[in-house]
């Protein structure tokens, strides 16, 4: 294994092409109206160009996965590999991804630019500050926080109840010490001390709005409708009551334009927006997806974590808001992860274990079942690892065959697009078979918020029901009486299990979904349902990735990937 190159070594050896040449492959003209270069290998598309693009008959492919484990699944790697594979078989394809958060990069998960020979580059910039979009989102969010406290300081004309302010602050790092804080502790005359806290930037409603807006005007309108607080008489206060939407939109004016980079095989990639799927809706921006659909014949995009979280939110939230639907879903599975779902510890995954693999297959089965409930065509992609044995691969292939599901063994980590040609062909066939009339959401707009949550819990998570207390009831009543009862729901829970217990692997059933809190995102247009012990500000592990990140003597970054 000593001869195997690391992700960063592969990325640094990449022969990147000028971004104008990459854009020419999807017929974007090299002029100031179409795009603005951000250096030699990154560009932002201009709205003057995007707004003139015409709709075309394109195919949208959603990449999702089995329930995550520490063994890894590789959705981003597979998304990049599949797009390269589609281009390899003569199709015009763009991969649409989310931007990585600094939280995981310096915490536990690492970067999110793919891996091996299925990467987007330049990966160091992508995994760090990139084009500054997340900084703009953080600044816009915290500007609203500052405006709220400033309004109270100068007499509080709106009668905001300091004990009922909904709007926290954000930072794009894992910092558990900031989850709950006290502010205004100085001795200024008009200071009113109060409780506050921080979420991670990717959980911000501004991030959600950023990803669910269709253009700048839509962005400003959605920001205006953010519910920031209540008066003591329970009257809602909105961002527009502070005239916050104007300056916040100004901060986001450049960020809202989609970023274009390239894969290692010099195919176009659009990377824009980045909400987490365990605490937010987990999809890249609508603007990026719709733009890609107008520029290519196939668009490969991903939704975060397993299909129970990312795919469900993609389909029930993003597709609702954008008026789109996928032509095919790819469920990524690894033999390693399925063996973990079958009870094998991480240190023992290199050994062949057919019994454990069989025990782990119900997790894959449940995700297949869930995708079919939306009326969609699907393909299973086995993301191949060098330790996988022929018998283990055959076991999954035979199992999928019995279910009537197409399955492809993929070697994109080591072979790039060549390693996903079979998957690409199966995806093309699935897109041809797809009947858009069969697509349906898992719940209807008209049912109550709690009924929506219960439907997801039972249909997608295999739960017997939901649990909640009077505080949650009161939160729901306020939201529904305010006219937001038809909003879709965005469930925040652990990504490691169908349940809220991260230790319950496989496909548990009969458990209950405990609801801890309901948060209104009136600007983004959904309701966040916080379940179990999930936190909207993650913490760092005992030994964070930051512990080994540094610059070497050549000035190169080490330890980031």
N, C-alpha and C positions, 0 to 999 in steps of 0.2 A: 504493500500500500504506500510505501515511501515515494513511489514515482507518481502518485495521484496528485494532481494540482488542486489547490484550494480554490474556493469561489473567487476570492480576491485576486489570486494569481491569474486565473483564467480571464477575469474582467480586465486586469491591467494589460494583458497581452492582446486584448481585442483590437482589431483594426476598424475603428469607428469611421464612418463617413460624415462629411459635412451635413448639417441638418437640412440644408436646402436640397441636397441630393435625396435624402430620405423622404422629404415631403413631395419631391417630384414623382416618386413612385405611386403616390395617391393623387397625382395631378394637382397639387397645390402649387400655384405659380410663385416664382421667386421674385416677389416684389414687396414693398413696404405695406401695402394694403392687406396682404394675406397673413403675414406673420412677422413677429419681432424676434430676432435671434437673441438668445440669452447665453452668449458665448458661442463656441464653435459647434457644439453638439446638442444643444437644447434650444427649443423655441416655444413661444407662446402664440397661439393662433389669435387673430384679431376678429372682433365681432363684425367689422365691416365685411369681412370675407365669409364668416360663418353664416351670417344672416342671408346671404345670397345663395347659399347651397340649396339644392333641390332634393326633395324626398326621393328615395329610390327603393327598389325591392331588395332588401338586404337580410341577412340571417344573423340573429343574435344568439350566441352560445353562452350559457351560464355555467361556469365551473364552480362546483361546490365539493364537499367531501364528507367522509365518515366523521364520527365524533373524534376530535383531536386527542392525541396522546403525546407524551414526551418523545415518542419515537418519530414523530413528524409525519405529515401527509403530503405536503408539497403542492398546494393549490396554485400558488403564484408560479412556481417552476413549471407546472403542467400547463397553466394558461399561456405562458410564454412559449413553451415547447409546442403546444397545439397550434398557436398562431403561426409559428415558423413552419410547422408541418403542413398547414393549409397552403401557405405560400409555396412550399416545396412541391405540392401536387398541382400547382398552377392556379390556385385561387387567390384573389386579392383579399388579404386579411389584415386587420389591425387588432392589437391586444390593448384593452382598456383596463388599467389597474388603479388602485388607490395609492396615495402617497404614504410612505412609512412615517410612523410617529417616533419621536425621540425617546418616548417612554420605553417601549420594548427594545429599541436599539441599545440603550444603556442599561436595560434591566435584565430580562431573561430570554426573550424570544429571538433577539437579533434583528437583522435587517429584513427587508421585504422586497427585494429586487430579483427574486428567483435564485437559482443555484446551478452550479456546474456549467454546462454549455447551453442552458436555457435561462438566460439572464437578460435584464434590461440594463443598459449602460448610458452614462457613466454612473456606476453603482454607488461610489462613495458620495457623490453629490446627492443622488436620489435618496440615500439612506440618512443623510444629515440635513442640511438646511434647504437643499434643492433650489427652488425659485423663490423661497420665502413665503409661500402661501400660508403655511401654518402659523408663521409669525404674524401675518396680517390678520388671520382669524383670531389669534390670541389677543392682539391689540384691539380689534373691534369689539370683542367680547368684554374686555376689561375697561374699555372706554365707557361702555354702558354702565358697568359697576361704579365707575368714578362719577358719572353723571347722576346716578341714583343718590349716592351719599352726598354729593354736592348740593343737590336739590333739597335734601333734608336739612343740611347745614344752613342754607340760606332761607329758612323759614317754613319749608315743607308746604307750599301752597296746595299741593295735590292731596295732602293729608295721608301720605304713605305711612302705614303702620310699620315701624322699625322691627316689630316682632313677626311680621308676615311678609318679608321680602323673599321672593323665590329665587332671585338671580344671584348665583355664586360667582366667584372669580375662577379663572382657569390658568394653567401652565402646562406646557407640553413635556412634562417629566413625571415620573413616578415619585411622588413625595407624600407619603402617608401622614406626615406631621402637619400637613396643611388641610387635612380633611375637615377639621373643625377648629376654628380660630375665633378670637375676640378682636374686634377692631374699634377704632375711635377711642383709644385709651389715653390719649394725650389730654392736656389740661386746657385746651382751647374752649372758649366760652360756649359755643354752640354744639360742641361734640356730644353725640348721643351714643354711648358704648352699646354695641350689639354683637350677637353671634353671627358668624359668617363661615365660609369655608371655600375650598378650591376643588374643582373637578379637573380631570385631565382634558386638554384642549379637544381631543377627538370625541369627547362626550358632550361638548358644547352644543347648544341649540343653534349657534351661529354656524358651526360645522355642518349640522344637518340641513339648515337653510341653504348654505353654500352648495351642498350636493343635490338639493331638491329644487333649485331655481332654474328657470328656463333662460333668463337673461338678466341684465342689470336692473331693469325696471321691476321685474318679478322679485329679484333679490331685495330691493329696497322696500317693496310692499310687504314682503314676508317679515323682514326685520321690524317694520313698523308695528306688526301685530303680535310681537313677543309679549307675553304676560310677565311683567317683572315683579309685581307685588299686589297686595290688596290694602284697602283702607280698613279701619276698624269696623266699618259697616259692611265689610266683605265686598266692596266695589272693586272690580279689577282695574289695575293701572297697567297701561301698555307702553312699550318703548316710544311710540309716537307721541304720547303725552309729554315726553321730555324732548321731543324733536330729535331723537337719537338716530333715526334711520338715515338721515342725510350724511352726517360725519362718519357713521359706521360703514356706509356704502362707499364713501370716498376711500376709506382704508382698504376696502376689498376690491376696488376698481380693477387693479392689475391682476390680483390673485384669481379672480373669477374666470379669467381666460385660460383655456386648457393648455397643458404642457405637452409638448411632443418630444420624445427621445427615440431610441432605437434598441432593437434586440442585438445580441451578438452576431446574428446573421443579417444585420442591417435592414431589418424590416421595421416599419413604423410602430411606435407604442405611444399611447396617450395615457398620461399618469396625472390624475387630478382628484383632489379631495381624499379624505381618509378616515371616516368614522369607524370605530371598532364595532364588531357585530355582537359582542357579548353585552355591551352597555349602550350601544347606539344602533343605527340601522345597517351599518357594515357594507356600504356600496360606494363606488366612485360616483362622480357627478353626472347628473342627467345631461348637462351640456356636453360633457365629454362623450358619453354614450351615443347621444343623438347625432353629434358631429361625425363620429366614427361611422355610424350607419349610413350617412350621406356620402362618405368618402370611400367606402369599401363594400365588398360583397359579403364578407363574413367579419363579425366583430366578436372577439372572445373577451369576456369579462368574468370577474370572480366576485363572490360574496363571502364574507369572512366566516371562519370557523366551519362547523359542520352544517349540513343542510337544514337541521332543525332550527338553527339560529340565522345564519346568513342567507340561505336560499329562501326561507320562509319570509324574511323581511324584504328581500329583493322582490319577491313575487307579490306580497300583500301590501307593501308600502311603496317601493320605487316604481313598480309596474303600474300601480294605481295612479300615482302622481304624474308619471311621464306618459301614460297611455301607450306603453310598449309591452311586449311579451317575448320571451325567448322561443326560438325555434327548436332548441335542443338543450338538454342539461347533461353535463358530464359530472359524474360522481367519482372523485379521486379516492382511491384506497391503497394502502400499503400492507403488505404481508406482515411487516413488523408491527404496525398499529393494530391490526386485527388479532395478532397473537397476544398483544397486551390486553385487548378486550376479552380475550380468552383466558386471562389470568397469569400470563408470563411476565416476570419482572424485566425491566429494561436491560439489565446486565446479561440476561439469558437469551436475548432475541436472535443472536447469531446462529443458534442451534435449530435444526429442523424440528418442528413440533406440529404435526398434522392435527393432533387432538385439540391443542389450544387454538389452532386456526379455525377448526370447525366450531369450537365454542364461541369464537369471536364473530363468526359470520352473521349472527342475528343483528349485529349493529349495522352492517351493510344492508341487510334485508329491510330493516326499518327505514333507512334513508331512501331506499328504492321505493318502498311502499308510499312514503310521504311525497316524493316527487310525482309519482303516478296520480296522487290525489288531486294534483293541480291540472291533470289532463295533458301532461307533457311527455314527449319522447326523451329517452335517456340512453346514455352509454356509460359503462363503467370503465375507468382508466386505472390499471394497476401500475402505480409508480414504482418502477423496478429498483431494488437495491441489490448490491453485489452478493449479499448473504442469502438472498432468496433462492430456494432450491426448485428444481423442475417439478417435483411432486407437489410442492406448495402452490406454485403457479397453476398447475393443472387442476388442483382442487378448487381454486376460485373460478377458473374458466368453466369447469364442468358445472359448478354450482350456478353460475350466472346463466349458462346454457339451459339448465333445467327451469330457470325462472323466465326464460324467453327474453333475456336481456343481452344485448351486444356487449362484449368486453374486449379491451385491447391491452396488450402488454406494452408498456411504454419505457423507452430507454433514453429519454430526452436529456437527463442529467449528464450522461456520458456522450450521447450522440447528437444532441441538438434536435433540429427539426426532422432529421432522418429517422430519429427514434420515435416519432409520433405520426408517421405517415399512415399506419393502419388506423390509428385513432382518428386522424383527419378524414379518412375515407368513410369510416363508420359515422362520424358526425355529419358529413355531407349527406349520406343516405338517410340519417335520422331527420335532418332538416327537410328533405324531400317528402318524407312520410308524415311530417307534422301537420296536423289539422288545427288551425287557429280557433276553430269553433269549439274545440274540446277544452280550451283553457278556461279555468275557473279559479277564483280566489277561495281560500279556505273558510272565509266568513263573509257575511254581507255587511254593508255599511250601516244598515238600519238597526241591527241588534245592539244591545247595550254594551258598554265597555267591558263589564265583568263577564258578560256572555261571550264576548270575543276572546277574552283571556282564557275562559274555560274551554272554548272550542279548540284553541291552539294547544292547551294543556292535554286535552283528551286525544285529539286527532294526530298531533305532531309529536308530543312528548310521551304518549302512552300513559298519562296520569289518570287517576280515577276522579280527580276534581281539583278544586282550588281552595285555599284557606286565606281568610283576611279578617281583620278586626274592625272595630267601629271607626277608628281613625281613617282607615282606607275607604270605608263606606262614605264618610263625610267628604273625603277628597274627590271621590267619584261623583257624589251628588253635586258638588260645586261645579265640577267640570261639565257635567251633563246639563245642569240648569243654565250654564253660561252659553249653551248652544254648540258645544264641541263633542257631543255624544256620538256623532257619526265618524269621528276620526278613527283611522286605523291605530292599532296598538303596537308598540315596540317593546318587546319583553327583554329586560336586562337580567341575565342569570349566568351561572357558570357555563363555560363552553365545553367542559370536560365530561358532561353526562347529559342524558335526556332529562334527568332529574335535577334538583338543586344540590344534590350531594355529589361532589366531584369524584368521590371514591366509587360510586356505582357505575361500573363499566358495562359494556355490552348493550343490551336493550331492555332496561328495567321497565316494569309496568306496575300499575296499581298504586304508585306513589301519589302524593298530593303536591301541588304547587303552592308554596306559601308566599303570599304577596306582602311585602314590607311597606311599600310606599307607591303612590301614583303621582307622577309629575306631568303637568301639562306643557306641551311644546306647541303653543297656539300659532307661532310664526311658522314653524316647520310643518305643522298640520298633522301631528300625531300625539299620542299619549304614551309616555314612558312608564312601564310597569316594572318596578324593581322587586326582584324575587330572591329569597334566600339570603345569603350573606354577601352577595356581589357588591363591589364598591365602584363608584364612578370616579374615584381617584385610586389607582392601583398603588401597591407598595413595591419596593425593591426586594429581591431575594436576599438570602443571607450573604451570598457572594455574587454581587451584580456583575453584569458584563462589563460595566465601566471599570471594574477592578483591573482588567487586562487591556484596556484601550489606551493607546499612546502613539506618539510619533517616533519612528526609528531615526537613525542617523542620516538617512537619505531624505527625511522629511515626509516619509510615507506613513499612512495610517496603518497601525497593527491592532489586531484584536477585535475589530468591529464586526467581523463576520465569522 
